[in-house]
Amino acid sequence: MKRHTKQRITGLLAVCLTFTAAVYGREGNPAAYRSGDRLCVRLPITAGIDLPANGQLTVTPVVSDGENQIQLAPVVFTGRIREKVNERRERLYGIPAVTEGAFSNMVIRRSRKNSSANAVLFEGDIPYEPWMAGARIVLYRDLEGCAQHRTALPPLVAAEIAPAVQPRLSFLVPADEPKRRSEQITAVIHFPQGRSVLLRGFADNSSQLARIDSLTARLLGNDGLSIENVYLKGYASPEDTYPYNTRLSANRVRSIRNYLQENFGLDSAVFITATEPEDWDSLRRWVVLSDLPARNEVLAVIDTVSDPDARDAGIRQIDNGATYLRLLHEVYPQLRRVDYRISYTLPPFTVGQSRELIDSRPEWLSLGEMCRLAEFYPVDSPERAYVCATALEFYPDDPYACNNMAALALRCGDIQTARQCLNRCAGNPCTLNNLGILCLIDGDSEKARYCFSLAAEDGSGEAAYNLAHFDELSCKW
């Protein structure tokens, strides 16, 4: 009979305790929650109305994740007769009536009309530790009956602690802008001395013109490109008079322009031309790096004589013209060249097109197109990481590229890279949310909250979320 009674009491207690925790959760009041650096527990614990008058139930809440655990203060429920026995033992023998450090000792008196009067609202807080995220509050129960007979009842899960709230990183896509690009080559086109006629078979002109042909044909062959202008700048070497070299360099540029018009049908309106009649700067750079015996004398003439023709005459007079002859044969032919630059506008590309171009022609993609392509890939995928790294390579100082690479680095735990990226664009509003997360990792909660506040005011939904869950944030992905 006693065994059956005990089983019935155990079952009723289990039902009662489980029911209480479930009701509390349904009402939207978490039984355990993080508040800053503390774990707060607010849990109603009920012993039930069938505790024998001579029985005592000790309920110990334990925070546990299966590997770690922390025991909280126990709650003791004591039957009416047992309470008198405890008082007498403590008075006569100094034996504590209940477990030392108990949260509460409730004396249970049978009441069929008001069983809720036998509930204890357990309240307390302990230092929060990262392992507590997603852990449980487990109630370990010890029932003591007559003759101090103890029975360990099955533990009950009274509450679950919410998993850690991960801060929301900001990954941004800038607005699209016209994609203006240019490609340039320097072609050393050789002209017979004093002439401006373009001869393909003269000297190395065939290979130099092939470079111009290749660049022009490749760009004109892309239907999506819109040519904005073609820039040509012709250079001449310093021999002869300055007025003559001015006309000569202009005529040489005109020869290249005519060549492009005849072979590729380019409209004359797209050309922008310029000349450098005598390229003294390039000559000086060559002399500085040369082994000319009269190097210092040549540099002195270039640096002190302002008139181009007098400068040329001064170099001719050095060591009876030996230095001049060397310059005339070794250097001056390289000065007769043309800078060729084509500027064009690119069309917008879809994500599918961007997937192909990110490897073959990444310079054709705008930052916005790269960011949209990165968003196409899973968050932790190597493809997204590759696209973000490429975006930073081509747009190293753009706040959007820096912000997105920082977001990727924060998620991967690469704090050094995240810090470097955010430092590049310090003060830019678009980076404030991710900067706040970095401050949180650094342990600077005050600065983190400030960054989230500024970013939220600027319209960042991620920052508003982080601010709302600030006390629950845990920077672990």
C-alpha positions as CSV (number, residue, x, y, z in Angstrom):
1,M,0.0,0.0,0.0
2,K,2.8,2.4,0.9
3,R,4.6,1.6,-2.4
4,H,1.5,2.4,-4.4
5,T,0.9,5.6,-2.5
6,K,4.5,6.7,-3.1
7,Q,4.2,6.0,-6.8
8,R,1.1,8.0,-7.0
9,I,2.7,10.9,-5.2
10,T,5.7,10.8,-7.5
11,G,3.5,10.8,-10.6
12,L,1.5,13.7,-9.4
13,L,4.6,15.7,-8.6
14,A,6.0,15.1,-12.0
15,V,2.8,16.2,-13.7
16,C,2.5,19.2,-11.5
17,L,6.1,20.4,-12.0
18,T,6.0,19.8,-15.7
19,F,2.6,21.6,-16.1
20,T,3.8,24.6,-14.2
21,A,6.9,25.2,-16.4
22,A,4.9,24.6,-19.6
23,V,2.3,27.2,-18.6
24,Y,4.9,29.7,-17.7
25,G,6.5,29.3,-21.1
26,R,3.3,29.7,-23.0
27,E,2.6,33.0,-21.4
28,G,5.7,34.4,-23.1
29,N,7.7,34.8,-20.0
30,P,11.0,33.0,-20.4
31,A,11.9,31.1,-17.3
32,A,15.6,31.7,-17.9
33,Y,17.2,34.5,-20.0
34,R,20.4,36.4,-20.4
35,S,20.6,39.9,-19.2
36,G,24.0,41.4,-20.0
37,D,26.6,39.3,-18.2
38,R,24.0,37.5,-15.9
39,L,21.7,34.5,-16.4
40,C,18.4,35.3,-14.8
41,V,16.1,32.5,-13.6
42,R,12.5,33.1,-12.7
43,L,10.8,29.7,-12.4
44,P,7.6,28.8,-10.5
45,I,8.1,25.4,-8.8
46,T,5.1,23.5,-7.4
47,A,5.4,20.5,-5.0
48,G,1.8,19.3,-5.5
49,I,-0.9,18.7,-2.9
50,D,-0.2,15.0,-2.3
51,L,3.1,15.4,-0.4
52,P,2.7,13.2,2.7
53,A,2.4,15.2,6.0
54,N,5.7,13.5,7.2
55,G,7.5,13.8,3.8
56,Q,10.1,16.3,2.5
57,L,10.9,17.1,-1.1
58,T,14.1,18.9,-2.1
59,V,14.0,20.4,-5.7
60,T,17.4,21.6,-7.0
61,P,17.5,23.6,-10.2
62,V,20.6,22.9,-12.2
63,V,21.8,24.7,-15.3
64,S,23.2,22.1,-17.6
65,D,24.2,21.6,-21.3
66,G,25.2,18.0,-20.9
67,E,28.8,18.7,-20.3
68,N,28.8,21.7,-17.9
69,Q,26.5,22.4,-15.1
70,I,25.9,24.9,-12.2
71,Q,23.7,24.1,-9.3
72,L,21.3,26.7,-8.0
73,A,19.8,27.1,-4.5
74,P,17.4,24.2,-3.8
75,V,13.7,24.7,-2.9
76,V,12.4,22.5,-0.1
77,F,8.8,21.4,0.3
78,T,8.0,20.1,3.8
79,G,4.9,18.3,5.1
80,R,3.1,19.7,8.1
81,I,4.2,16.9,10.5
82,R,7.7,16.7,9.0
83,E,8.1,20.4,9.7
84,K,7.5,19.8,13.4
85,V,9.9,16.9,13.5
86,N,12.6,19.1,11.8
87,E,12.1,21.9,14.3
88,R,12.4,19.5,17.2
89,R,15.6,17.9,15.8
90,E,17.1,21.3,15.2
91,R,16.2,22.5,18.7
92,L,17.4,19.4,20.5
93,Y,20.3,18.2,18.4
94,G,21.3,21.3,16.2
95,I,20.6,19.4,13.0
96,P,19.5,21.9,10.3
97,A,15.9,21.6,9.3
98,V,16.6,22.0,5.6
99,T,19.5,21.9,3.2
100,E,22.1,24.7,3.8
101,G,21.7,27.5,1.4
102,A,18.1,26.6,0.4
103,F,16.2,29.2,-1.6
104,S,13.0,28.5,0.3
105,N,11.4,26.1,2.7
106,M,7.6,25.8,2.1
107,V,5.5,23.9,4.6
108,I,2.8,22.1,2.7
109,R,-0.6,22.0,4.3
110,R,-3.3,20.1,2.4
111,S,-5.7,22.4,0.7
112,R,-8.2,21.0,-1.8
113,K,-9.5,24.5,-2.6
114,N,-6.3,26.4,-3.3
115,S,-3.5,24.1,-4.5
116,S,-1.7,27.1,-6.2
117,A,-0.8,28.3,-2.7
118,N,1.8,25.6,-2.6
119,A,3.9,27.1,-5.4
120,V,7.3,28.9,-5.0
121,L,8.5,31.4,-7.5
122,F,12.2,30.7,-7.7
123,E,14.2,33.9,-8.6
124,G,17.9,34.3,-8.9
125,D,20.8,35.1,-11.2
126,I,24.3,33.8,-11.8
127,P,27.2,34.9,-14.0
128,Y,26.5,34.1,-17.6
129,E,28.9,31.8,-19.4
130,P,28.9,31.1,-23.2
131,W,28.1,27.4,-22.7
132,M,24.8,28.3,-21.2
133,A,23.4,29.3,-24.6
134,G,20.9,26.6,-25.5
135,A,21.3,24.8,-22.1
136,R,18.4,23.7,-19.9
137,I,17.2,24.2,-16.4
138,V,16.8,20.7,-15.0
139,L,15.1,20.0,-11.7
140,Y,16.7,17.3,-9.6
141,R,14.3,16.0,-7.0
142,D,15.0,14.1,-3.8
143,L,12.0,12.8,-1.8
144,E,12.6,11.9,1.9
145,G,9.9,9.9,3.7
146,C,9.6,8.1,7.0
147,A,12.8,7.0,8.8
148,Q,14.8,9.3,6.5
149,H,14.2,7.0,3.6
150,R,15.4,8.8,0.4
151,T,14.2,8.3,-3.2
152,A,15.7,10.1,-6.2
153,L,12.9,11.0,-8.5
154,P,13.5,11.3,-12.3
155,P,14.9,14.8,-13.2
156,L,12.6,17.2,-15.0
157,V,13.5,19.7,-17.7
158,A,11.8,22.8,-16.4
159,A,13.0,25.4,-18.9
160,E,15.3,25.8,-21.9
161,I,17.6,28.8,-22.2
162,A,17.4,30.5,-25.5
163,P,20.3,29.9,-27.9
164,A,22.8,32.7,-28.3
165,V,21.6,35.5,-30.5
166,Q,24.1,36.0,-33.2
167,P,24.5,39.6,-34.2
168,R,23.4,40.4,-37.7
169,L,26.2,41.4,-40.1
170,S,25.7,44.0,-42.7
171,F,26.4,42.9,-46.3
172,L,25.8,45.8,-48.6
173,V,25.2,46.3,-52.4
174,P,25.9,49.7,-53.7
175,A,23.8,51.5,-56.3
176,D,24.7,50.9,-59.9
177,E,26.7,53.6,-61.8
178,P,27.8,53.9,-65.4
179,K,30.8,51.6,-65.9
180,R,33.4,53.6,-67.7
181,R,36.6,51.8,-68.4
182,S,39.8,52.4,-70.5
183,E,42.6,50.3,-71.8
184,Q,45.9,51.7,-72.8
185,I,49.1,50.5,-74.6
186,T,52.2,52.4,-75.5
187,A,53.3,51.5,-79.0
188,V,56.8,52.4,-80.2
189,I,56.1,53.2,-83.8
190,H,59.2,53.8,-85.8
191,F,59.3,56.5,-88.4
192,P,62.2,57.2,-90.7
193,Q,64.0,60.2,-89.3
194,G,62.2,63.4,-90.2
195,R,59.2,61.6,-91.7
196,S,55.6,61.0,-90.6
197,V,54.5,58.3,-93.0
198,L,53.4,55.1,-91.3
199,L,55.3,52.1,-92.7
200,R,54.1,48.7,-91.4
201,G,57.2,47.0,-92.6
202,F,59.7,49.5,-91.2
203,A,61.7,48.4,-88.2
204,D,59.5,46.7,-85.5
205,N,56.3,48.4,-86.7
206,S,54.5,45.2,-87.7
207,S,54.5,43.8,-84.1
208,Q,53.7,47.2,-82.6
209,L,50.7,47.7,-84.9
210,A,49.6,44.1,-84.2
211,R,49.2,45.1,-80.5
212,I,47.1,48.1,-81.5
213,D,45.0,45.9,-83.8
214,S,44.5,43.3,-81.2
215,L,43.2,45.7,-78.5
216,T,41.0,47.6,-81.0
217,A,39.5,44.4,-82.6
218,R,38.7,42.9,-79.2
219,L,36.9,45.9,-77.9
220,L,35.0,46.7,-81.1
221,G,34.0,43.0,-81.4
222,N,32.0,43.2,-78.2
223,D,28.5,44.3,-79.1
224,G,27.8,45.4,-75.5
225,L,30.6,48.0,-75.4
226,S,30.1,51.6,-76.3
227,I,33.3,53.4,-77.4
228,E,33.4,56.9,-75.8
229,N,36.7,58.1,-77.1
230,V,40.1,57.1,-78.5
231,Y,43.1,59.1,-77.1
232,L,46.3,59.3,-79.1
233,K,49.4,61.1,-77.9
234,G,52.5,61.3,-80.1
235,Y,56.0,61.9,-79.0
236,A,59.1,63.0,-80.9
237,S,62.8,62.9,-80.1
238,P,64.7,66.1,-79.4
239,E,66.8,66.3,-82.5
240,D,65.9,69.1,-85.0
241,T,64.1,72.3,-84.1
242,Y,61.3,72.5,-81.7
243,P,58.8,73.9,-84.3
244,Y,59.7,71.2,-86.7
245,N,59.3,68.5,-84.1
246,T,55.9,70.0,-83.1
247,R,54.6,69.5,-86.7
248,L,56.3,66.1,-87.0
249,S,54.7,64.7,-83.8
250,A,51.3,66.0,-84.9
251,N,51.6,64.4,-88.3
252,R,52.7,61.1,-86.8
253,V,49.6,61.1,-84.6
254,R,47.5,61.9,-87.6
255,S,49.0,58.9,-89.4
256,I,48.0,56.5,-86.6
257,R,44.5,58.1,-86.5
258,N,44.1,57.6,-90.2
259,Y,45.3,54.0,-89.9
260,L,42.6,53.3,-87.2
261,Q,39.9,54.9,-89.3
262,E,40.8,53.0,-92.4
263,N,41.2,49.6,-90.8
264,F,38.4,49.7,-88.1
265,G,36.0,52.3,-89.4
266,L,36.3,54.5,-86.3
267,D,34.5,57.9,-86.5
268,S,36.7,60.9,-86.5
269,A,34.6,62.4,-83.7
270,V,35.8,59.9,-81.1
271,F,39.4,60.9,-81.4
272,I,41.3,63.0,-78.9
273,T,44.8,63.8,-79.9
274,A,47.8,65.4,-78.1
275,T,51.5,65.8,-78.8
276,E,54.8,66.0,-77.0
277,P,57.1,67.5,-79.5
278,E,60.3,66.7,-77.6
279,D,60.1,64.1,-74.8
280,W,62.8,65.4,-72.5
281,D,61.3,63.8,-69.4
282,S,61.8,60.3,-70.8
283,L,65.3,61.2,-72.0
284,R,66.3,62.4,-68.6
285,R,65.0,59.2,-66.9
286,W,67.1,57.2,-69.3
287,V,70.2,59.2,-68.6
288,V,69.8,59.0,-64.8
289,L,69.9,55.2,-65.0
290,S,72.6,55.0,-67.7
291,D,76.3,54.4,-67.6
292,L,77.1,57.4,-69.7
293,P,80.6,58.8,-68.9
294,A,79.2,62.3,-69.3
295,R,75.9,61.6,-67.5
296,N,76.3,64.5,-65.1
297,E,77.1,67.0,-67.9
298,V,74.0,65.9,-69.9
299,L,71.8,66.2,-66.8
300,A,73.2,69.6,-66.1
301,V,72.2,70.8,-69.6
302,I,68.7,69.3,-69.3
303,D,68.1,70.8,-65.9
304,T,69.5,74.3,-66.5
305,V,68.8,75.2,-70.1
306,S,65.2,76.0,-70.6
307,D,65.1,76.6,-74.4
308,P,64.6,73.2,-76.2
309,D,66.8,74.0,-79.2
310,A,69.6,75.4,-77.0
311,R,69.4,72.4,-74.8
312,D,69.8,70.1,-77.8
313,A,72.8,72.1,-79.0
314,G,74.4,72.0,-75.6
315,I,74.2,68.1,-75.5
316,R,75.8,68.0,-79.0
317,Q,78.8,69.9,-77.7
318,I,79.6,67.5,-74.9
319,D,82.8,65.4,-75.6
320,N,82.9,66.4,-79.3
321,G,79.4,64.9,-79.9
322,A,80.2,61.3,-78.8
323,T,77.5,61.3,-76.2
324,Y,75.0,62.8,-78.6
325,L,75.7,60.1,-81.2
326,R,75.0,57.4,-78.6
327,L,71.8,59.0,-77.5
328,L,70.7,59.4,-81.1
329,H,71.1,55.7,-81.8
330,E,70.2,54.1,-78.5
331,V,67.6,56.4,-77.0
332,Y,66.0,58.7,-79.5
333,P,64.2,55.9,-81.5
334,Q,62.4,54.8,-78.4
335,L,61.1,58.3,-77.8
336,R,59.3,58.4,-81.1
337,R,56.2,56.6,-79.9
338,V,52.4,56.8,-79.5
339,D,50.2,56.4,-76.4
340,Y,47.0,54.7,-77.4
341,R,44.0,54.6,-75.0
342,I,40.4,53.5,-75.7
343,S,37.7,54.6,-73.2
344,Y,34.4,52.8,-73.3
345,T,31.2,52.1,-71.4
346,L,30.2,48.6,-70.4
347,P,26.6,47.3,-70.3
348,P,25.0,46.0,-67.0
349,F,25.5,42.3,-66.5
350,T,23.2,39.7,-64.9
351,V,24.3,37.4,-62.1
352,G,24.7,34.6,-64.7
353,Q,27.0,36.8,-66.8
354,S,28.9,38.0,-63.8
355,R,29.7,34.3,-62.8
356,E,31.6,33.9,-66.1
357,L,33.3,37.4,-66.0
358,I,34.5,37.2,-62.4
359,D,37.3,34.9,-63.6
360,S,37.8,36.0,-67.2
361,R,37.1,39.8,-67.0
362,P,36.7,40.9,-63.4
363,E,37.6,44.5,-64.3
364,W,34.4,44.7,-66.4
365,L,32.2,44.1,-63.4
366,S,31.0,47.0,-61.2
367,L,31.2,46.7,-57.5
368,G,27.4,46.3,-57.3
369,E,27.6,43.4,-59.8
370,M,30.3,41.7,-57.7
371,C,28.2,42.2,-54.5
372,R,25.1,40.8,-56.1
373,L,27.1,37.8,-57.3
374,A,28.5,37.3,-53.8
375,E,25.0,37.3,-52.4
376,F,24.0,34.6,-54.9
377,Y,26.4,32.1,-53.2
378,P,25.8,30.6,-49.7
379,V,27.1,32.7,-46.8
380,D,30.0,30.4,-45.8
381,S,30.9,29.2,-49.3
382,P,34.4,29.6,-50.8
383,E,32.7,31.1,-53.9
384,R,31.4,34.0,-51.8
385,A,34.8,34.5,-50.2
386,Y,36.5,34.5,-53.6
387,V,34.1,37.2,-55.0
388,C,34.5,39.4,-51.9
389,A,38.3,39.1,-52.1
390,T,38.1,40.0,-55.8
391,A,35.9,43.0,-55.1
392,L,38.4,44.3,-52.5
393,E,41.2,43.8,-55.0
394,F,39.6,45.9,-57.7
395,Y,37.9,48.4,-55.3
396,P,40.4,48.5,-52.4
397,D,39.3,51.8,-50.8
398,D,35.6,51.6,-51.5
399,P,33.6,51.4,-48.2
400,Y,31.2,48.8,-49.5
401,A,33.9,46.5,-50.6
402,C,35.7,46.9,-47.3
403,N,32.5,46.5,-45.3
404,N,31.5,43.3,-47.1
405,M,35.0,41.7,-46.7
406,A,34.9,42.7,-43.0
407,A,31.6,41.0,-42.6
408,L,33.0,37.8,-44.2
409,A,36.1,38.0,-42.0
410,L,34.1,38.5,-38.8
411,R,31.9,35.5,-39.6
412,C,35.1,33.4,-40.1
413,G,36.7,34.7,-37.0
414,D,39.5,36.5,-38.9
415,I,39.5,39.5,-36.6
416,Q,42.7,41.0,-38.0
417,T,41.4,41.1,-41.6
418,A,38.1,42.6,-40.4
419,R,39.9,45.3,-38.5
420,Q,42.1,46.2,-41.4
421,C,39.1,46.5,-43.8
422,L,37.1,48.6,-41.4
423,N,40.1,50.9,-40.7
424,R,40.4,51.6,-44.4
425,C,37.0,53.3,-44.4
426,A,36.8,54.5,-40.8
427,G,34.0,56.9,-40.2
428,N,31.9,55.8,-43.2
429,P,28.3,55.3,-41.9
430,C,27.8,52.1,-44.0
431,T,30.4,50.3,-41.9
432,L,29.1,51.2,-38.5
433,N,27.1,48.1,-37.8
434,N,30.0,45.7,-38.6
435,L,32.3,48.0,-36.6
436,G,29.9,47.6,-33.7
437,I,30.2,43.8,-33.9
438,L,34.0,44.2,-33.9
439,C,33.8,46.4,-30.8
440,L,31.6,43.7,-29.2
441,I,34.3,41.1,-29.9
442,D,36.9,43.4,-28.5
443,G,34.9,43.7,-25.3
444,D,34.0,47.4,-25.7
445,S,30.2,47.1,-25.1
446,E,29.7,50.8,-24.8
447,K,31.3,51.6,-28.1
448,A,29.5,48.7,-29.7
449,R,26.1,50.0,-28.5
450,Y,27.0,53.5,-29.8
451,C,27.9,52.2,-33.3
452,F,24.6,50.2,-33.4
453,S,22.7,53.3,-32.4
454,L,24.2,55.4,-35.1
455,A,23.8,52.8,-37.8
456,A,20.2,52.2,-36.8
457,E,19.5,55.9,-37.0
458,D,21.0,55.8,-40.5
459,G,18.5,53.1,-41.5
460,S,20.4,49.8,-40.9
461,G,17.9,47.1,-40.1
462,E,20.7,44.8,-38.9
463,A,21.9,47.4,-36.4
464,A,18.4,47.9,-35.1
465,Y,18.1,44.2,-34.5
466,N,21.5,44.1,-32.8
467,L,20.5,47.0,-30.6
468,A,17.2,45.4,-29.6
469,H,19.0,42.1,-28.7
470,F,22.1,43.8,-27.4
471,D,22.2,42.0,-24.0
472,E,21.7,38.6,-25.7
473,L,24.3,38.9,-28.4
474,S,27.1,36.3,-28.7
475,C,29.6,36.7,-31.5
476,K,29.9,33.0,-32.5
477,W,28.9,31.7,-35.9
